Amino acid sequence: MRRPPARRRSAGTASEEPYRFSGVREVVRYNWPLYAAGCLAAGAGLALSYRLPGPAAAFARAGAGAAAALLASSTAATWWVYDRSELRTFDWLAELLPSGPGEHLVLSSGLDEASRPVAARWPRHPQSVVDLYDPALMTEGSIRRARHRVPPAPRTRPGRHDRLPAASGSADTVLAVFAAHELRRADDRDELFAECARVLRPGGRLVLVEHLRDAANTAVYGPGAQHFFPRRAWLRAAAGADLRPVAQRRIGGLVTAFAFAAPTATATATARTITIPTGKHPAP
């Protein structure tokens, strides 16, 4: 999606980045039924309070106030993270990938907002883009509306979470930016992580960017934070694919970027040369 240019920093100079994440206006468009329901709840509670007796009226006003406060906090948090924080500049990615992404694979789940800014920032690093969108698995209306408004780039290849269209050991980096949480079942996420581990070269990195179901996100998004997964869920999926956490970055106070590393060639060779005891011992 083309948006007004956002400034980004580069080594020694400032340049224009023509792409960035959807801002608060786009998020509201994608999730308009939830915002409409919140507005309706707040308005109905306030209107009802004028028709109810004392305690009931106070309860209705409290409910209306809570709904309005949640709408305000979630909208403000979304504006801060997507319109104002460093998330949109991709400066934080250099901390997780000091040498750049190298030959990299960008994964999306119906809305790709990472491939263009990464390609613009590292134009000499070969990039492939894979869209994992599956309407049978990703049933939420927000992702359907987002995909309708922002179709995949022409070079994007379709893929499956359990069968990425990439050769084993072909990528230095796999980027999954707000893509993995659309797989709501743990088994599907495990299969995705296993596929990421397969396509990574020894020592390569999976960069995962997600909101977490934690105190900060719950405070501003309320029940909406249940859509996110806790930190332990991502660490468990990575461990199951033999990917170890090597770096973590908090972005805008509400988004977490993880870097998980595949085993190095030395570690892989060592694991292959471990002998299994037979239970027989040499004679004294």
N, C-alpha and C positions, 0 to 999 in steps of 0.2 A: 504494500500500500504506500503510495506517495503522500508524504506529509511535508509541512514546512521544514526547511533544513534545520538540523540541530548541530550545534558546535561540538566538535570533539577535539581532544588534544592528541598530538602525535609528537614524535621525538624532535623537539626543538621548534616546531612550528604548529600553527593552528590551521585547520582546514575544515571544509564543510562536509558534513555527512548527510547525504540526501535521504537516508532511510532511518527510521527509528521504530521503537515499539508503539503500538496503539496507545493513545492517551486516554484520559478519562472520558472524553466524548465517545470514542469508539467502544470502550468497555461498557458504557451505559447503553449504547445501541445493541451490542451483542447480548446484553443481559437485561433488556428493557422489561420483560415480564416480572423479574424480581424487584426492580425499582418501582414498577407500577404497583405491585402488591404492597410494598413498603409504604408508598404514598397513600394507597387506599386504606391500609390499616391505621396509619396515623390520622388521616382525615375522618375515618369512621369512628375511631375511638373518641376523638375530640367532639364530633357532632353528637355522639351518643351520650357523652357526659352531661349535656344540657338537658337530657330527658330522664336522667336517672336520679334517684335520691342520694343523699350525702355520701356514705361510704362507697356505694357502687359508682357514683360519679367520679370520686377521687381515684378509684381503681382504673376506670376508663381513661381518665386523663393521664395517669401514670403509664398505662400501656401505649397511649398515643405518643407520649414524650419519649418512651423507650424506642419506639419504632422510628421516630424522627431523629433521635440521637444516633441510632445505628446507621440510618441512611447518610447522615452528615459525616460520621466517622469513617465509614467505608468509602464514601466518595472522596473525602479529603485524603485518605491514605492512598487511594488509587492515583489521585492527581500527583501526590508527592513522589510515589515510586516510579510511575510511568512517564510523567511530564517533567519532573524536576530533578530526580536523583541521578546518580552516575550510571544507573542501569542503561540508560539510552546512549551513553557515549562508548560503551564497550572498553573503557580504559581498564576496568577491573579484570578483563580477560588476560591482559599481559602479566598480571601477577600470578595467575594460575598456569599460564603457558609462557614462561620467560623467553623461549625461542620461537614463539608463534605457533600456530596450529599445524604447520607443515601440510602434508597431504591429509585433508580432513573431510569428514562426512558430517553433514548437518541433517539432523532428524527433526521433522515437524509432525504434528498431528492435526492437520487441517488448517493451521495458521502459521506460516513461516515468516518470522520477523527477524531472524538471525543471519540468514545466509548473505543477504545483501550488505549489511554493515560489516560483517566479517570479511567478505570478499573485497570491499572497498578499503578496509584497513590493512589487509595483507594480500594485495593483488597478485603477488608472485607465488602464493601458496595454493596448489591445486585443490579445488573444492568440488564435492559431489553433494547433491541435495536429494533426500528421500522423504516422501510424504507417507506417513503411516496411517493416515485417516481411514478408518473402517466404520461405516455407519452402523454396523451390527454390534460393535464394541463401544463406540463413542456416540452415545445416544442423546447427549445433552443438547438442548436447543441452541445454547450460546455458541458452541463450536460449529454447528450447521450454519448459523447466521454469519459467523466470522468467515467461514470458508466461502460462502456465497458472495460476500463483499470483497474478499481478498483471495482470488483464485491462485493456485500454485504457479510459481514462475515456470516459463516454458521448458527450462532444462531439468525440472524436477522429475524424478523417477518415482513411480509408486512402489511401495514395499510393504512388508508385513513385519510385525514386531518379532515374530519367530523365524523370519527368513529375510534378512537384509540383502539387497541386491549388490553385494560387495564381496570380493574374494577374501579369504582368510589371510590375516596379516598384511592387509593392504593399506591401512590408515594409521597415521601418526596420532590423530585425534578424532574422537567422535563428540559432537556437540548436541546435547539434548536440552534445549532452552524452552521451558514451559511446555514440554511435549510428553514426558513420561507419565505425568499424573492423569492424563486422559485414559490411560489403561487402568481401569478401576479394580481389576482382580489381581491379587498378589502373584498368581501363577503367570499371568501375562507379563507382568513387570519383570519377573525372574527370567522369563524367556528373552525379553528384550535385553537385559543386562548380559545374559549369556551370549547373545548375538554380538553385542558391542565388544565383549571380550574376544570373540572369535576374529572379528575384523581388525582388531588393533594389533600393531606390531609389538614385539617385546619392549616393555617400558612405555608404550603409548598411553594416552590418557583419555578417559571419558570425563567430559565436563557436563555436569548436571546442574541446571538452574531451576529452582522451584521455590514457591512459598511453602513454609512448613506449618503444620498444625502445632503451634506453640503459643505461649502466653501473649506475645506481641501481636500475632495475627488474630488470635481470638479476641483480644481487647478491641481491635478496630473493625473486624469483620463479623464478630459474633458467631451465630450458628453457621455462617458461610464458611468459616475456617474448617469445618468438617469436610469440605471438599478437598482440602490439602491432606498430605500424609505426614506423619511425624518423622523426625530425623531418623529414629531407629529403623523405620521401614526401608529407607533408602540404604542405610548402612548394611542391613541384613541382605538386601538384594545384591549389593556390591560384593559382600563377602561370599555369597553363594556362587558368584561368577569368578571368584578368585581375583577380584579387583580390590586393591587396598587404598584407603583414603590417604592422600598426600598433601592436600591443601584444602582450605575452606575460606570463603569470603562472604561476609554479610554485606548486602547491598541495600541502601535506603532503609535500613533497620527492619525490613520485612521480607526480604528475599535472600535466599542462601544459595551460593554457588559452590559446588563440590568439585574437586578434581580427584578421580580415582585412577590409579596406575595399574596397568597390566604387568604381570611378572616380567622381569628382565630375562634376557637370553641365558645369563649365568644361572639365575634361579631355576629356570626351566630345565637346563641341562643337569643341574644338581639333583632336581627332583626325579629325573629320569634314571640317574645312576644309583639311586638308593637301592640297596639289595634287601630282599625280604628273607629273614632268618628261616631256615628249614627245620630247626629244632634238633639237628644233629650236631654233635660236638666232637672235636678231634679226640682221639684216644690219648690218655696221659702218657 
